[in-house]
Amino acid sequence: MNPKTFLPSLIAVLLACGMLSTLWIAGKLEPANSKETPSTAAEEPAAPEELAAAPGVGKAPKVTTEGKDDLAHGKEVYKKANCAGCHKWHGGGGGSYGGAALSLRETILNQEQIVEVIACGRPGTGMPAFHRQAYKGYDCFGMTWDELGEDKPPKPPKRLRIPDIESVAAYIVEKIKGKGDMTKAQCVDFWGEGARECGRFE
Ligand code: HEC
């Protein structure tokens, strides 16, 4: 071939190859692209009463059993289940519509016992049973719901699942139990920077 025409024809051949392969790739990809993504209608129905499906949460929160994430989740549970409504944000307790809630700061219960009290409530007091099946399949002090008679614990502000109960119990043990007088740092940790609730520490 004449060197003067060789280069242009080589370029022409390369260009043609490029175009062909582009067409080939486009042809290959098209069917995959045009496939409909499966509809989301088959998603599991949400259980509105469970904390996991609380408004604004959408998806079930990821529950881990250890570490900082779990404490953050425990704090969320403490807020969402309105533990603070009776025990106050600091866990110090005191008078409220639920009677005098004991101080979680001064509690002598261990984590396991705290889980039991949250799940089962405390019969004959204002402490609600947060587990849906408490006394009804979930063992609570070996008693049945009927045996509780007049001592049935009140309905909880929100039902909790065991992983959530374990998270909030861990949160109490780590952040509230034995912490003495509340501090501004603890207040900010609970409510966030600049919260009005913490103004009184100024
Ligand atoms: C309606 C009010 C109310 C709510 C809401 C409530 N509690 Fe209580 N709680 C009480 C009362 C009252 C007691 C004290 C029971 C007694 O006198 O033995 C108590 C006791 C406890 C105890 C036992 C403390 C001890 O040292 O014996 C723990 C632990 C506890 N609550 C945790 C929680 C957690 C966690 C939540 C939220 C998931 C919560 N409570 C929500 C009223 C409430």
Residues whose N, C-alpha, C, O or C-beta is under 5 A from the ligand:
A	BS01	HEC	A81 N82 C83 C86 G98 G99 A100 A101 L102 S103 T107 I108 L109 I114 V117 I118 R122 T125 G126 M127 P128 V168
